[in-house]
Amino acid sequence: MKYTFDILGVSPVLLFFQQQQELIQKSPATGVEYLATPKCTLDGFIHSVEAVTSDRGWDLNEVVAVIINFWMQHSETIYYWKSRLEDAGTENLLIARVANLNGLQQELGFILKKNL
C-alpha cells in the first residue's frame, strides 16, 4: 500500500477536535487521517501517527518512512509552517494529513459528490 503525507495548516485546538468529531460522524470511513501536533517536529508527527496505524491496519514503518521522506524533501515548507505555528500562539496545532492513496481518492470523490 502506498501512503502520502502533507502539512495542511494551523488550527485552534478546539476547532481541530470539533472537526475531527464531525468527520467521524458524517463521512464514511476512508483511508485518510488528520494529525495534529503542538510543535512542528518530525517526532511530533511520528508520535501522533503511531495510534492511527494500529487502528487502520497500516504498515507503521511505511507510513513513518513517508513522513521522514517528506521532512527531508520539503525543508522550506516545514520552516514556513513552523513559523506560522509560532505566530499563531500556544492554543494552536499544526495539522497534517496522512493517507493511503486509495483512501485519499475516495475522500476527494466524497467531497466532490457532496458539493455538487
Beta strands, then each sheet from edge to edge (+ up, - down):
strand 1: 3-12
strand 2: 32-37
strand 3: 92-100
sheet 1: 1+ 3- 2+
end
